[in-house]
Amino acid sequence: MTPRSPRADSARNREALLIAGAEALRRDIDAPLEDIAAAAGLSRRAVYGHFPSREALVDAVIARGAERIAAAVGPLNEEPPLEALARLGARLWDAVVDVHAVARMALTSGRTSTVAYAMNPIRRRLRALLSQAAEGGLVRTDIPVTTIAALVERAAIDVLEVADASEPGCSRRLAMTHPLCAAGVGAVEAARIADLVDQTEAAA
């Protein structure tokens, strides 16, 4: 049996730290570096061979998580823009439901730049859908689409703030309806659109 090379060992240890870090932060957003290292089967000193600080490790965990969330959104379907927006909210919620505390920290802390690159495709889709909806008079038109997009993104973060782990279904629905309302869609219409998305997903 050929022994692993030092480079392979280094890659394996870094991967173990990222996995352990994600799990530790999911349980405790303030998890100390010692706990993360121990969960990865490494010493605190060994961590510094891969990351210069706990903050650097957390940044790497968040960046990888953002990339996975962006990938989980999937392709854009041929459907009306408001339904597509609601579906986007649902998919994002499904991707972060188990780690919403980490996601909230990533989006509301000084780490915004860490996730910006990975989230840019989602933001481009959001702006495109809102532009389409504005052209059809389906969302508010008294402010620029870029401003509406910022309000919608803020609304999505608000859902992370108030998410109730004991009622995931309610939080998922809020992830569809609250951003729509922020875009100027009435609550009744937002609920109707969310119902349509639920129905198409149930039928799929």
N, C-alpha and C positions, 0 to 999 in steps of 0.2 A: 504494500500500500504506500503510495507516494504521499509524504507529509505535506501539509498545506504550507504555502509560502508565507513569509511575514506580511506581504501585501494582502493576501487572502484573509489572514487572521485580523488584520487591521480593518478591512472592509466588514468582516463579520461582527467585530466588536462595535463598530460605528452603527451598524444596522441594529444591533441589540440595544444600544443606547437610545436610538430614535424610537424603537418600539416601546422600551421601558419608560421613556420620557412621556410619550403620548398616553400610556396607561396611567402613569403616576399623576399627570396633570389632570386627567379626566376625573380621578378620585379626589385630588386636592390640588387646586390651582397654585398653591404655595409649596408644593412638595419640595423638600430640600434635595440638594444634589446627591447627598449621601444615600438617600432612599432610591433615587433613580439608578445610581451606580450599582447598588446592591442588587436591585431587581434585574439588572443586566448581567450580573455575575462578575462585576468589575470593582476595583477599588476607586475611591475618589481621585487618587493620583492618576490612575489610568485614563480617567475621563479627559484630563487635560492634554492627553496625547491626541485627542480628536477635536475638542472644543476648548477655547481659552477660558471660558467661564460658563456658569449656569445659564446666563442670559443668551449666550451664543447657542447653547444646546436647545433652549426653548425656541429661539428664532428658527433653528433648523427644523424642529418638530412642527412649528406653525407653518413654515413655508411648504413642507411636504404635505401637510394636511390640506392646505389651500389648493395645491395642485390636484390632490385627489378629489376635493369637492368640485373643482372646476370640471374635472373629467366626468364626474358622476352626473352632471347636468344633462349630458347627452345631446343628441342632434336636435335642431329646431324642426318641429313638425309643421305641416301645412294646416294652420288653423287660425281663427281670428286672433288679433293681437292681444286682446284682454284675456282670452283663454290661455294663450301662450304665456302671458305674464303670471297668471295664477299657477300654471303648471310649473313655471320656473321657480316660484316661491315654494311649491310643494317639494320639488326635487331638491332644492337647497336645504329645506328643513330635513328631509329624509337623510341627507348626507351629513348633517351636523347634530342630529337629535341626540346621539350618544355622547357628543363632545361639545354641547352648546356652550358650556362655561368657558372652554378653551377658545371656541370661536368668538365668543363675546369679548374675551380679553384681547384676542388678536385684532379685532376690528375697532376697538375703542381705546386701545393703549397706544403708546408710541411706536408700536410694531406695524402700523398701517403700511409702511413702505415694504415690509417683509412679505406681505400678502398681495400687494398691488399688482405685481407682474402676473401672478397666477390667476388673479381674479379679473384681469383686464378683458378676457374674452366674454365673461359674464356681463361685465359692465357695457361692453359694446353691444351685446345682444339686447340688454335692457334698454339702451338708448334707441336702438333701431325699432324695437317693438313700440316704445312710447312715441316715436316719431310717426309711425304708421297709425297708431291710435289717435294721435293729435290731428293728423290729416283727415281722419274720418269723424272728427268731433266727438270721440269717445272718452277723452280725458280733458282736463282743463287746458285752456289755450291762452290764458292771461299771463303766463310766465313761460320763459324758454324751456325747451325740452331738457336741456342740461340741468336746469333747476329742479324740474319735476323728477328727473332721475336721482338727484341727490336726496330729495324728500323720500322717494320710494326706498332708496338704500337705507336711509335713516329709519324708516318704518320697519324694515326687515330686521335691523339691529334691535329695535324696540321689542320685537317679538322674542328675540333671544333673552332680553332683559327680564321679561315677564313670564317666560316659558315655565309651565308647571309640569314637573316630571311625572306627577301622578295622573295627569290628563294629557297624554301625548297627542291624542286625536284632536283635542280642542286647540292645542298649540299649532298643530299642522294646518288646521283650517285657518287659524289666525295668520299663519305665514302666507296664505293665499289671499285673504280678504283685506288685511290691514294695509299692505302695499298698494292694492288697488284703490282703497279709500284715500290714501295719501296722494294718489294721482288724480283725484277728483271724481272717482266713481262712487255713486251712492251705496250705502250699506246694503240695501235690499238687492241691488243689481250685483254687487260684489259677491253676495251670498249665492245668487243664482248662478253666477259664473263658476264659483267654487263647486257647486253641485254638478255642473256639467263636466268639470274636470274629474271629479270623483266618479261619475258615471262612466266616462270613457276609460278610466283606469280600471274600474271594476270589470268592464266588458273585455278588456284586453287579455 
